[in-house]
Amino acid sequence: MSTDVAALGTYSRPARTGLLFATFVCAACGLVYELALIAQGSYLLGDSVTQTSVVLAVMVFAMGMGSLAAKPLQRRAALSFAAVEAALALVGGLAVLALYVSFAWWDLYWPSLIGIAFAVGALIGAEIPLLMTLLQRIRRQDAGSAAADLFAADYVGALVGGLAFPFLLLPLLGQLRGAMTVGALNAIAGAAVVLGLFGAALSRRDRLAVGAATLAVLAVLGVAFAGSGVVQRTARSQLYADPVVHAETSAYQNIVLTRSAPLSAGAPDIRLFLNGDLQFSSLDEYRYHEALVHPVMDGPHERVLVLGGGDGLALREVLRYPGVQQVVEVELDPAVVQLARTEPALVELNDGSLDDPRVRVVVDDAFRWLRDATGEFDAVVVDLPDPDATATAKLYSTEFYALVREVLAPDGRVVVQAGSPYFAPRTFSCILATVRSAGLGAVPYHVTVPSFGDWGFVLAAPGGPPPLTIDPPAPLRFLTDEVLRAAAVFPADREPQPSEPSTLDDPRVLRLATSEWRRY
């Protein structure tokens, strides 16, 4: 009989239960680390498919390497398990913070992501052989039954960790502090297994080492937890040229609002960023929103649908028309709507449009909402983020524009923001082709928005290409009949080209957008 078995004596059943519960906890922690890396990468770069593929591939490979590396550690399984859990708690708990810092200061995002994913995966992979050895030392049983018990606890733990991350940790603690809290739990679980179940088999020196290492890990994580807010604020100053006046991480994205000092007697520049991408600058956003909204309003416009545009700026232009009786604003992220309703600088910019009595705000995914929508709209404004991420690519598909067509009145119009025909000409052409593939007649046009550069739009209607004209109730700051006529003319090197449409099955627009914007 081994020393560990002798130490456990007749308490093998409670000891096995305790070890399997620790397996459950460690598995939950491991999956949280994995999801935190994927989520942080999506917030920073937006390409969730690439992030997920890289993290999963590297971690699974590293888990195999970690399992092999753990073979010689089985001779001192309890002490080795304590060391592995302490290291995993430290690396996993600080993983998101390290990734954020490497992105903000050192521009080493990809090497850091791969290195951290490999380290976390290797340590997770080392857990299973050590846990199997400890389980067999408590009570020996055939390999199949032992593996079944261990993997059942492991997979159930992974389920709990996977659900806890989006529904509990992110809303309550955020990514950085959520990962640190899980790291602390991981360290405590590892120490509890070793000291509580196998402490009698360890020397006094080993017990002290395990306790000291656990306390050291908890101290590091505690300091990092307390200082994470300062690190975030300092990192944002590296990422954004102007002072950050508001920052939050919602369930969907990272939201940052900056405000520059006014130039001489001019107004300050208010800028909104979602996942690091500029959404507007207050100095020239009127150019974008006038070009987006007023051509589609030169027709029936009693009932208007706005998809996206939770900042209320497109809505502001729509509400300039006295003939508008009802507007439905569909925005995915309630945090954006709340910010646009409560931040004084944004309320002043959007004229309080989100609280106009003619407006009904719906918090929902635009694609999902359209599938269940009833009634018809005279004008539809599609003001959605660029299709450079998996989540937004579906909103530039044939299927999506077919749903838009279903809610359009027979004489209605739809306008789509279509990206830059200069920086991403193939993406622009693909969006134009996709709109047309849904049975809409479409006309492209583009204007200059200094913060964005050359920016394009697509105006469409069910009965054929609508005339590109405007009839605003009052003169606009930027858009005139002459400017709009010129907007329909493209230079020879940027004329829209024939393109295959983008679909849910083949999201060409995502591949084109990521490849073209990568150069800038």
Disulfide bonds with the S-S distance in Angstrom:
none
